[in-house]
């Protein structure tokens, strides 16, 4: 192929080329090169998945809320909590609010919608992540002024008796927006994956001071010179001393990756990986089976489309993804909105008692991020991949 690297990556993301072509492009290996990345029509179906709706798109009943995005999930003291950003105005503008619901039956039914933080005329509060730790449920939310100006992260703790979120202040500045549940590292610190709005929108992380969730060190992940326009919403997998960061590119439907071997303090330059991935926020983790997982649209012919919603997994104890399962298609008979043009995006996942709970946005074919919030509950046993 007589193409420059960016042209080659764009062709790979849209055409299902073999792994030799990815190697020629200098891609980082996170997908087993001995396996072909499947096309959407070839994805294995997951048995036993249960679907439900966290929050239906219904502005006529909600008093005008149209924009909804960024589902967060947490199990805490036997209850399933869900959060999301809501706005009566356009996405990421003044008026954005963080809202939440709680379920006592594993997501089959939900409470009324509560406010987490309605913000002020000057500061909007948006979506983020949860952490249940030592009897407390924490939330870390992105916030901004104007239209995504002065972006920062704020922390909250739930007062369960009053069903109110108590603010703990601004905990990360410099454009940081959290995207994933904090994960504890071997050194006792926690790592919070996200990205920076501004200065080229790079992937970034925040590192705690032990269990003090009000003090975080902000670390921007460098990138190779060839990686230019990006929207670096990122997720991490922690394994011993190594942390793998997987981030969204810009217009190229390819996963970007970086690695840290010192607890997130320093990182290798962000570079393309040998796995197509839709231009949407990814979510990764490690299952109780020892398998790594990555949720998004990771198919050989994705071309940036945000459907089907899929999960790539590794074999137990291994680092390379080697199988992709379909969570759900854009069109589906039950368990949420069905539309040929639906975008299934911005996943968030938490494992609990043998199941992986996956929250995501469903556009229902509407323009913009005027979404419903939905839930898929996957039996972890269904994600097992036989040993090679």
Residue pairs with C-beta under 8 A, 6 or more apart in sequence:
1 8
1 11
1 21
1 24
3 11
5 25
5 26
5 226
6 226
6 252
8 21
8 24
8 25
9 25
9 27
9 252
9 254
9 272
10 251
10 252
11 17
12 21
12 22
12 25
12 27
12 254
12 276
13 252
13 253
13 254
13 276
13 302
13 303
13 304
14 253
14 301
14 302
14 303
15 300
15 301
16 36
16 37
16 39
16 300
16 301
18 36
19 31
19 33
19 34
19 36
19 274
22 33
22 274
23 33
23 274
25 272
26 271
26 272
27 254
27 271
27 272
27 273
27 274
28 257
28 271
28 272
28 273
28 274
29 273
29 274
29 320
30 244
30 246
30 255
30 257
30 273
30 274
30 275
30 319
30 320
30 321
31 37
31 273
31 274
31 275
31 312
31 320
31 321
31 322
32 320
32 321
32 322
33 274
35 322
35 323
36 300
37 275
37 276
37 298
37 299
37 300
37 324
38 44
38 299
38 300
38 324
39 299
39 300
39 301
40 297
40 299
40 301
40 302
40 308
40 326
43 299
43 308
43 310
43 324
43 325
43 326
44 323
44 324
44 325
44 326
45 325
45 326
46 311
46 325
46 326
46 327
46 378
46 382
46 383
47 379
47 382
48 378
48 379
48 382
49 327
49 328
49 376
49 377
49 378
49 379
49 382
50 108
50 335
50 376
50 377
51 328
51 332
51 334
51 335
51 336
51 374
51 375
51 376
51 377
52 107
52 108
52 335
52 336
52 374
52 375
52 377
53 335
53 336
53 372
53 373
53 374
53 375
54 71
54 82
54 84
54 101
54 107
54 110
54 359
54 372
54 373
54 374
54 375
55 68
55 82
55 84
55 101
55 110
55 113
55 372
55 373
56 372
57 66
57 68
57 337
57 364
57 366
57 370
57 371
57 372
59 65
59 66
59 88
59 370
62 86
62 113
63 88
64 88
65 86
65 87
65 88
66 87
66 88
66 368
66 370
67 85
67 86
67 87
67 88
67 89
67 90
67 91
67 96
67 368
67 369
67 370
67 371
68 84
68 85
68 86
68 87
68 361
68 369
68 370
68 371
68 372
68 373
69 84
69 85
69 91
69 127
69 346
69 361
69 369
69 371
70 83
70 84
70 85
70 126
70 127
70 128
70 346
70 348
70 361
71 82
71 83
71 84
71 127
71 346
71 347
71 348
71 359
71 360
71 361
71 373
71 374
72 82
72 83
72 84
72 127
72 128
72 129
72 130
72 139
72 348
72 359
73 80
73 81
73 82
73 130
73 348
73 349
73 350
73 357
73 359
73 375
74 80
74 81
74 130
74 131
74 132
74 137
74 181
74 350
75 81
75 132
75 350
75 352
75 357
76 130
76 132
76 137
76 158
77 132
77 135
77 160
78 104
79 102
79 103
79 104
80 102
80 103
80 104
80 106
80 107
80 352
80 357
81 100
81 101
81 102
81 103
81 130
81 137
82 100
82 101
82 102
82 103
82 107
82 110
82 359
82 373
82 375
83 98
83 99
83 100
83 116
83 127
83 128
83 130
83 139
83 141
84 98
84 99
84 100
84 127
84 373
85 96
85 97
85 98
85 99
85 125
85 126
85 127
86 96
86 97
86 98
86 99
87 93
87 95
87 96
87 97
87 124
88 95
89 95
89 96
90 368
91 368
91 369
92 124
92 126
92 144
92 147
92 148
93 124
93 146
93 147
94 121
94 122
94 124
94 145
94 146
94 147
95 119
95 124
96 119
96 124
96 125
96 126
96 144
97 115
97 116
97 117
97 118
97 119
97 124
97 125
98 115
98 116
98 117
98 125
98 126
98 127
98 128
98 139
98 141
99 113
99 114
99 115
99 116
100 113
100 114
100 115
100 116
100 165
101 110
101 111
101 112
101 113
101 114
102 110
102 111
103 109
103 110
103 111
106 357
106 377
107 357
107 375
107 377
114 163
116 125
116 139
116 141
116 156
116 165
117 125
117 141
117 154
117 156
117 165
117 167
118 125
119 125
119 143
122 145
123 143
123 144
123 145
124 143
124 144
124 145
125 141
125 142
125 143
125 154
126 141
126 142
126 143
126 144
126 177
127 141
127 142
128 139
128 140
128 141
128 142
128 153
128 177
128 178
128 179
129 139
129 140
129 178
129 179
129 180
129 181
129 182
129 192
129 348
130 137
130 138
130 139
130 140
130 181
131 137
131 138
131 139
131 140
131 181
131 182
131 190
131 213
132 138
133 211
133 213
134 211
136 157
136 158
137 157
137 158
137 160
138 155
138 156
138 157
138 158
138 213
139 155
139 156
139 157
139 158
139 165
140 153
140 154
140 155
140 156
140 171
140 178
140 182
140 192
140 213
141 153
141 154
141 155
141 156
141 178
142 151
142 152
142 153
142 177
142 178
142 194
143 151
143 152
143 153
143 154
143 170
144 150
144 151
144 152
144 197
148 197
151 175
151 176
151 177
151 196
151 197
151 198
152 170
152 172
152 173
152 174
152 175
152 176
153 170
153 171
153 172
153 173
153 176
153 177
153 178
153 192
153 194
153 206
153 216
154 167
154 168
154 169
154 170
154 171
155 167
155 168
155 169
155 171
155 213
155 214
156 165
156 166
156 167
156 168
157 165
157 166
157 168
158 164
158 165
158 166
159 165
159 166
168 213
168 214
169 214
171 206
171 213
171 214
171 215
171 216
172 178
172 192
172 206
172 216
172 218
173 218
174 196
174 218
175 196
175 197
175 198
175 199
176 194
176 195
176 196
176 204
176 206
176 218
177 194
177 195
177 196
177 197
177 233
178 192
178 193
178 194
178 206
179 193
179 194
179 195
179 233
179 234
179 235
179 281
179 283
180 192
180 193
180 194
180 234
180 235
180 236
180 283
180 284
180 348
181 348
181 350
182 190
182 191
182 192
182 208
182 213
183 190
183 191
183 236
183 238
183 285
184 190
184 238
185 191
185 238
185 243
185 263
185 264
186 240
186 241
186 263
187 263
188 210
188 211
189 207
189 208
189 209
189 210
189 263
189 264
190 207
190 208
190 211
190 213
191 205
191 206
191 207
191 208
191 236
191 238
191 243
191 263
191 264
192 205
192 206
192 207
192 208
192 216
193 203
193 205
193 234
193 235
193 236
193 245
194 203
194 204
194 205
194 206
194 233
194 234
195 201
195 202
195 203
195 204
195 231
195 232
195 233
195 234
195 247
195 248
196 202
196 204
196 220
196 232
199 220
200 228
200 229
200 230
201 230
201 231
201 232
202 220
202 221
202 222
202 223
202 230
202 232
202 270
203 221
203 223
203 230
203 232
203 233
203 234
203 245
203 247
203 256
203 258
203 270
204 218
204 219
204 220
204 221
204 232
204 234
205 218
205 219
205 221
205 234
205 236
205 243
205 245
205 264
206 216
206 217
206 218
206 219
207 216
207 217
207 219
207 263
207 264
207 265
208 215
208 216
209 215
209 216
209 217
219 264
219 265
219 267
221 232
221 234
221 245
221 247
221 258
221 267
221 270
222 258
222 267
222 269
222 270
223 230
223 256
223 258
223 269
223 270
223 271
224 269
224 270
224 271
226 271
227 249
227 256
227 269
227 270
227 271
227 272
228 250
229 250
229 251
230 247
230 248
230 249
230 250
230 256
230 270
231 248
231 249
231 250
231 279
232 247
232 248
232 256
232 270
233 247
233 248
233 280
233 281
233 282
234 245
234 246
234 247
234 248
234 282
235 245
235 246
235 247
235 281
235 282
235 283
235 284
235 285
235 294
236 243
236 244
236 245
236 246
236 284
237 243
237 244
237 246
237 284
237 285
237 286
237 292
238 286
239 286
239 319
241 261
241 262
241 263
242 259
242 260
242 261
243 259
243 260
243 261
243 263
243 264
244 257
244 258
244 259
244 284
244 319
245 257
245 258
245 259
245 260
245 267
245 270
246 255
246 256
246 257
246 273
246 277
246 282
246 284
246 294
247 255
247 256
247 257
247 258
247 270
247 282
248 256
248 277
248 279
248 280
248 281
248 282
249 255
249 256
249 272
249 277
249 279
250 279
251 279
251 304
252 272
252 279
253 276
253 277
253 278
253 279
253 302
253 303
253 304
254 272
254 273
254 275
254 276
254 277
255 272
255 273
255 275
255 276
255 277
255 282
255 294
255 298
256 270
256 271
256 272
256 273
257 270
257 271
257 272
257 273
258 267
258 268
258 269
258 270
258 271
259 267
259 268
260 266
260 267
260 268
275 294
275 298
275 312
275 321
276 298
276 299
276 300
276 301
276 302
277 294
277 296
277 297
277 298
277 302
278 296
278 297
278 298
278 302
278 304
278 305
278 306
278 345
279 304
280 296
280 297
280 306
280 343
280 345
280 346
281 296
281 345
281 346
281 347
282 294
282 295
282 296
282 347
283 294
283 295
283 296
283 347
283 348
283 349
284 292
284 293
284 294
284 295
285 292
285 293
285 349
285 351
286 292
286 293
287 293
287 313
287 351
287 356
287 380
287 383
288 351
288 380
289 316
289 380
289 383
289 384
290 316
290 317
291 313
291 314
291 315
291 316
291 318
291 383
291 384
291 385
292 313
292 314
292 318
292 319
292 321
293 311
293 312
293 313
293 314
293 349
293 356
293 383
294 311
294 312
294 313
294 321
295 309
295 310
295 311
295 312
295 327
295 347
295 349
295 358
296 309
296 310
296 347
297 305
297 306
297 307
297 308
297 309
297 310
297 344
298 310
298 312
298 321
298 324
299 308
299 310
299 324
305 343
306 343
306 344
306 345
306 363
307 329
307 330
307 342
307 343
307 344
308 326
308 327
308 328
308 329
308 330
308 344
309 326
309 327
309 328
309 344
309 345
309 347
309 358
309 360
309 376
310 324
310 325
310 326
310 327
311 324
311 325
311 327
311 358
311 378
311 383
312 321
312 323
312 324
313 321
313 322
313 323
313 324
313 325
313 383
313 385
314 320
314 321
314 322
314 385
315 322
315 385
315 386
315 387
315 388
316 384
316 385
316 387
322 385
323 385
325 382
325 383
327 344
327 358
327 376
327 378
328 335
328 336
328 344
328 376
330 338
330 339
330 340
330 341
330 342
330 343
330 344
331 338
331 339
331 340
331 342
332 338
335 374
335 376
336 362
336 372
336 374
337 362
337 364
337 365
337 372
337 374
339 363
339 364
339 365
340 365
341 363
341 365
342 362
342 363
342 364
342 365
343 361
343 362
343 363
344 360
344 361
344 362
345 360
345 361
345 363
346 360
346 361
347 358
347 359
347 360
348 358
348 359
348 360
349 356
349 357
349 358
349 359
350 356
350 357
351 357
351 380
354 379
354 380
354 381
355 377
355 378
355 379
355 380
356 377
356 378
356 380
356 383
357 375
357 376
357 377
357 378
358 375
358 376
358 377
358 378
359 373
359 374
359 375
360 373
360 374
360 375
360 376
361 369
361 371
361 372
361 373
361 374
362 371
362 372
362 373
362 374
363 369
363 370
363 371
364 371
364 372
